[in-house]
Amino acid sequence: MADAAAITVSAPGSLMLLGEHAVLHGHRAMVCAINRRITVRLYPSTNNSVKIVSDLGDYQSPLEDLVDHPSFGFVLQSIRQKIEHIPSGFELKIDSEFSADIGFGSSAAVTVATQAALMHWIMGEPPTPDTLFYQSLKTVQTVQGRGSGSDLAASVFGGVVGYSTVKEFQPLGISVPLTAVYCGYKTPTPEVILKVEQLRSGNPEKYERIYSEIDNSVKEAVAHLLNHDFPAFGKILNRNQQLMDEMGVNTSELQEIVTALQAEPEIFGAKISGSGLGDCAVGIGYADLTGLDYPVHHLEITPAGCEFHE
């Protein structure tokens, strides 16, 4: 067990660049960490209760009988996985630089940061990135029922991560400007996945063709980023927007945003980011989009993954 000093960990949010839905079937994806972080501070206490303080509200429950809470499902599951090794009660203070309502990977980031803080406390030293990833993946899959883990890879390793469910990571430590635009609503990811799986069952050949093209595009995109060839990378994003539309996860609002992004001279390419049917679209480069009536976020890909702070 570590000493009773506070443990502070932060993890970045993320955006999916390529591979949505295809990654659930063993194909490659590309996800990136963004320069918006969630910080978790763990304070050991002398009592036997768990207290959580965050912008989503406050929570308190006995450690031996944790009460479920809709805002803290990933945090509480992280605690349950470690319950036999946790030496005492504690308080978690959670601070986020972005809203949980926007698809910036808040669930993954808070899971990674919470798992990292707990493991550091229990083991007396930070976990390895691979251990942190697999423990976090176990949490997310328990809460959601499934999940590729791609957003977790970004929060753990940082940068741009070439990823597949065979757990091959290819972190690229680069910084690239991004413009993300939120369409004003989101459909829960499990619901979108279910819809796509239903469509896929009716036409498996179509979806295998789409997924194979996505897989090949990720391989090409990694090479373009390594060469800092952003125009070529942008063309791949634009083509994958067409594939997302063909998959059935586009909406009129998302298409309006993507079209506006693609028309900007400072944007190399743009597409839906995430499962679709709402949430965000992302473009490579910065654009103000003053004529677009949606929230615009200027971000950067950050090479910094999960970090422990003094």
C-alpha positions as CSV (number, residue, x, y, z in Angstrom):
1,M,0.0,0.0,0.0
2,A,1.2,3.5,-0.8
3,D,1.4,6.2,1.9
4,A,-1.7,8.3,2.7
5,A,-0.7,11.3,0.5
6,A,-3.1,12.4,-2.2
7,I,-2.7,10.8,-5.6
8,T,-3.3,12.9,-8.6
9,V,-3.8,11.5,-12.1
10,S,-5.0,13.0,-15.4
11,A,-6.1,11.5,-18.7
12,P,-6.9,13.1,-22.0
13,G,-10.2,13.0,-23.8
14,S,-10.3,11.6,-27.3
15,L,-11.8,11.7,-30.7
16,M,-12.3,8.9,-33.1
17,L,-10.8,9.7,-36.5
18,L,-11.3,6.5,-38.4
19,G,-12.7,3.0,-37.9
20,E,-16.1,3.5,-36.2
21,H,-18.1,0.3,-36.1
22,A,-15.5,-1.5,-38.2
23,V,-13.3,-1.8,-35.1
24,L,-15.9,-3.9,-33.4
25,H,-15.3,-6.6,-36.1
26,G,-11.5,-6.8,-35.8
27,H,-10.7,-4.1,-38.3
28,R,-8.3,-1.2,-37.6
29,A,-9.2,2.2,-36.2
30,M,-7.5,5.5,-35.6
31,V,-8.2,7.5,-32.4
32,C,-6.5,10.5,-31.0
33,A,-6.0,12.1,-27.6
34,I,-7.0,15.7,-27.3
35,N,-5.7,18.6,-25.2
36,R,-8.7,18.5,-22.9
37,R,-8.2,16.4,-19.7
38,I,-10.0,14.9,-16.8
39,T,-8.1,15.0,-13.4
40,V,-8.8,12.6,-10.6
41,R,-7.5,13.3,-7.1
42,L,-7.6,10.4,-4.6
43,Y,-7.5,11.3,-0.9
44,P,-7.3,8.3,1.5
45,S,-9.4,8.6,4.6
46,T,-9.7,7.0,8.0
47,N,-13.3,6.0,7.6
48,N,-14.8,3.3,5.4
49,S,-16.8,5.4,3.0
50,V,-16.4,6.4,-0.6
51,K,-17.0,10.0,-1.5
52,I,-17.0,11.5,-5.0
53,V,-17.0,15.2,-5.7
54,S,-17.5,16.3,-9.3
55,D,-19.3,18.7,-11.6
56,L,-21.9,15.9,-12.2
57,G,-22.8,16.0,-8.5
58,D,-21.6,14.5,-5.2
59,Y,-21.8,10.9,-4.0
60,Q,-21.2,9.1,-0.8
61,S,-21.6,5.4,0.1
62,P,-20.1,2.7,2.4
63,L,-17.1,1.1,0.7
64,E,-18.4,-2.4,1.5
65,D,-21.9,-1.7,0.0
66,L,-21.5,0.7,-2.9
67,V,-24.8,2.2,-4.1
68,D,-25.2,2.6,-7.9
69,H,-25.4,6.1,-9.3
70,P,-26.2,6.9,-13.0
71,S,-23.5,9.6,-13.2
72,F,-20.7,7.5,-11.8
73,G,-21.1,4.1,-13.3
74,F,-17.6,3.8,-14.7
75,V,-16.0,5.2,-11.5
76,L,-18.0,2.8,-9.3
77,Q,-17.2,-0.2,-11.5
78,S,-13.5,0.7,-11.3
79,I,-13.7,0.7,-7.5
80,R,-15.6,-2.6,-7.5
81,Q,-12.8,-4.3,-9.5
82,K,-10.3,-3.3,-6.8
83,I,-12.6,-3.6,-3.7
84,E,-10.7,-6.6,-2.2
85,H,-7.4,-4.6,-2.2
86,I,-8.5,-1.2,-1.2
87,P,-7.2,-0.5,2.3
88,S,-9.7,2.1,3.5
89,G,-12.3,4.6,2.6
90,F,-11.3,7.5,0.3
91,E,-12.5,10.6,-1.5
92,L,-12.3,11.2,-5.3
93,K,-12.3,14.7,-6.6
94,I,-13.0,14.7,-10.3
95,D,-12.4,17.8,-12.5
96,S,-13.0,17.9,-16.2
97,E,-12.0,20.4,-18.9
98,F,-14.9,19.5,-21.1
99,S,-18.6,18.6,-20.8
100,A,-19.6,14.9,-20.5
101,D,-22.4,15.8,-22.9
102,I,-20.0,16.2,-25.8
103,G,-18.4,13.2,-27.5
104,F,-14.8,13.8,-26.3
105,G,-14.4,10.4,-24.6
106,S,-15.2,11.5,-21.0
107,S,-16.2,7.9,-20.0
108,A,-12.8,6.5,-21.1
109,A,-10.8,9.4,-19.6
110,V,-12.4,9.2,-16.2
111,T,-12.1,5.4,-16.2
112,V,-8.4,5.5,-17.0
113,A,-7.7,8.2,-14.5
114,T,-9.7,6.5,-11.7
115,Q,-8.1,3.1,-12.4
116,A,-4.6,4.6,-12.5
117,A,-5.2,6.4,-9.1
118,L,-6.5,3.3,-7.5
119,M,-3.7,1.0,-8.8
120,H,-1.1,3.6,-7.7
121,W,-2.6,3.7,-4.2
122,I,-2.8,-0.1,-3.9
123,M,0.5,-1.1,-5.5
124,G,2.6,1.9,-4.3
125,E,3.6,2.7,-7.8
126,P,2.0,3.6,-11.2
127,P,0.7,0.7,-13.3
128,T,2.3,0.0,-16.7
129,P,0.3,1.4,-19.6
130,D,-0.7,-2.1,-20.8
131,T,-2.0,-3.1,-17.4
132,L,-3.9,0.2,-17.1
133,F,-5.4,-0.3,-20.5
134,Y,-6.7,-3.8,-19.8
135,Q,-8.1,-3.0,-16.4
136,S,-9.9,0.0,-17.9
137,L,-11.2,-2.1,-20.8
138,K,-12.6,-4.6,-18.3
139,T,-14.5,-1.7,-16.6
140,V,-16.0,-0.3,-19.8
141,Q,-17.1,-3.7,-21.1
142,T,-18.7,-4.5,-17.8
143,V,-20.6,-1.3,-17.7
144,Q,-21.6,-1.1,-21.4
145,G,-21.7,-4.8,-22.3
146,R,-19.2,-4.3,-25.2
147,G,-16.7,-1.7,-26.4
148,S,-13.6,-1.7,-28.6
149,G,-11.4,0.1,-26.2
150,S,-10.1,2.5,-28.9
151,D,-10.9,5.6,-26.8
152,L,-9.2,4.0,-23.8
153,A,-6.1,3.5,-25.9
154,A,-5.9,7.2,-26.6
155,S,-6.5,8.2,-23.0
156,V,-3.7,5.7,-21.8
157,F,-1.1,6.2,-24.5
158,G,-1.8,9.7,-25.9
159,G,-1.1,10.9,-29.4
160,V,-2.7,9.3,-32.4
161,V,-3.2,5.6,-31.9
162,G,-3.6,3.0,-34.6
163,Y,-5.7,0.4,-32.9
164,S,-7.6,-2.9,-33.4
165,T,-9.3,-5.3,-31.0
166,V,-6.4,-7.7,-31.2
167,K,-4.8,-5.0,-29.0
168,E,-2.0,-3.8,-31.3
169,F,-1.2,-0.2,-30.4
170,Q,0.8,2.1,-32.7
171,P,1.0,5.4,-30.9
172,L,2.2,8.3,-33.0
173,G,3.4,11.2,-30.8
174,I,2.4,14.1,-33.0
175,S,0.4,17.3,-32.5
176,V,-2.2,18.3,-35.1
177,P,-4.9,21.0,-34.9
178,L,-8.5,19.9,-34.9
179,T,-11.9,21.6,-35.2
180,A,-14.7,19.7,-33.5
181,V,-18.3,20.7,-33.9
182,Y,-21.1,19.4,-31.7
183,C,-24.5,19.0,-33.5
184,G,-26.5,19.6,-30.3
185,Y,-27.6,16.1,-29.5
186,K,-26.2,12.6,-29.2
187,T,-27.6,9.0,-29.5
188,P,-26.2,6.6,-26.9
189,T,-23.4,4.6,-28.5
190,P,-25.0,1.2,-27.6
191,E,-28.2,2.2,-29.5
192,V,-26.2,3.2,-32.6
193,I,-24.2,0.0,-32.5
194,L,-27.4,-2.0,-32.3
195,K,-28.9,-0.2,-35.3
196,V,-25.8,-0.8,-37.4
197,E,-25.6,-4.4,-36.4
198,Q,-29.3,-4.8,-37.5
199,L,-28.5,-3.2,-40.8
200,R,-25.4,-5.3,-41.2
201,S,-27.3,-8.6,-40.6
202,G,-29.6,-7.7,-43.5
203,N,-26.7,-7.1,-45.9
204,P,-23.4,-8.5,-44.6
205,E,-21.6,-8.3,-47.9
206,K,-22.2,-4.5,-48.0
207,Y,-20.8,-3.9,-44.5
208,E,-17.8,-6.2,-45.0
209,R,-16.9,-4.2,-48.1
210,I,-17.3,-1.0,-46.1
211,Y,-15.3,-2.3,-43.1
212,S,-12.5,-3.6,-45.4
213,E,-12.1,-0.3,-47.0
214,I,-12.0,1.4,-43.6
215,D,-9.3,-1.0,-42.5
216,N,-7.2,-0.2,-45.5
217,S,-7.7,3.5,-45.1
218,V,-6.4,3.4,-41.5
219,K,-3.2,1.7,-42.7
220,E,-2.8,4.5,-45.4
221,A,-3.6,7.2,-42.9
222,V,-0.9,6.1,-40.5
223,A,1.7,6.4,-43.3
224,H,0.4,9.8,-44.3
225,L,0.6,11.1,-40.7
226,L,4.1,9.8,-40.3
227,N,5.0,11.8,-43.4
228,H,3.0,14.8,-42.2
229,D,1.1,14.6,-45.4
230,F,-2.1,16.3,-44.1
231,P,-3.8,16.8,-47.5
232,A,-3.6,13.1,-48.2
233,F,-4.8,12.3,-44.7
234,G,-7.7,14.7,-45.2
235,K,-8.8,13.0,-48.4
236,I,-9.0,9.7,-46.4
237,L,-11.3,11.5,-43.8
238,N,-13.5,12.8,-46.6
239,R,-13.9,9.3,-48.1
240,N,-14.7,7.8,-44.7
241,Q,-17.4,10.3,-44.2
242,Q,-19.0,8.8,-47.4
243,L,-18.6,5.4,-45.8
244,M,-20.2,6.5,-42.6
245,D,-23.2,7.8,-44.6
246,E,-23.4,4.5,-46.4
247,M,-23.4,2.7,-43.1
248,G,-26.5,4.6,-42.1
249,V,-25.2,6.7,-39.2
250,N,-25.2,10.2,-40.8
251,T,-27.8,12.9,-40.0
252,S,-28.8,16.1,-41.7
253,E,-27.1,18.1,-39.0
254,L,-23.9,16.2,-39.1
255,Q,-23.8,16.4,-42.9
256,E,-24.3,20.2,-42.7
257,I,-21.3,20.5,-40.3
258,V,-19.1,18.2,-42.4
259,T,-19.9,20.1,-45.6
260,A,-19.1,23.4,-43.9
261,L,-15.8,22.0,-42.6
262,Q,-14.8,20.5,-45.9
263,A,-15.5,23.9,-47.6
264,E,-13.0,25.7,-45.4
265,P,-9.6,26.3,-47.0
266,E,-7.8,25.7,-43.7
267,I,-9.4,22.3,-43.2
268,F,-7.8,19.3,-44.9
269,G,-10.7,16.9,-44.4
270,A,-13.6,16.2,-42.2
271,K,-16.0,13.5,-41.1
272,I,-18.3,12.2,-38.3
273,S,-16.3,11.4,-35.1
274,G,-17.8,8.6,-33.1
275,S,-20.6,6.1,-33.6
276,G,-22.8,8.7,-35.4
277,L,-26.5,9.6,-35.3
278,G,-25.6,12.8,-33.5
279,D,-22.7,14.1,-31.4
280,C,-19.6,15.5,-33.2
281,A,-17.9,16.0,-36.5
282,V,-14.2,16.7,-36.7
283,G,-12.0,18.5,-39.2
284,I,-8.2,18.5,-39.5
285,G,-7.1,22.1,-39.1
286,Y,-8.7,25.2,-37.5
287,A,-11.8,27.0,-38.8
288,D,-14.0,29.5,-37.1
289,L,-17.2,28.5,-39.0
290,T,-18.9,31.8,-38.0
291,G,-21.9,31.1,-40.3
292,L,-22.7,27.7,-38.6
293,D,-25.1,27.7,-35.6
294,Y,-23.4,24.9,-33.7
295,P,-20.8,25.0,-30.9
296,V,-17.2,25.0,-32.3
297,H,-14.2,23.6,-30.4
298,H,-10.6,24.3,-31.4
299,L,-8.5,21.4,-30.1
300,E,-5.2,19.8,-30.7
301,I,-4.0,16.2,-30.8
302,T,-1.8,15.8,-27.8
303,P,1.0,13.3,-27.4
304,A,0.4,13.3,-23.6
305,G,-1.5,10.2,-22.4
306,C,-2.3,9.3,-18.8
307,E,0.0,11.3,-16.4
308,F,0.7,11.1,-12.7
309,H,1.2,14.5,-11.0
310,E,3.0,15.4,-7.8
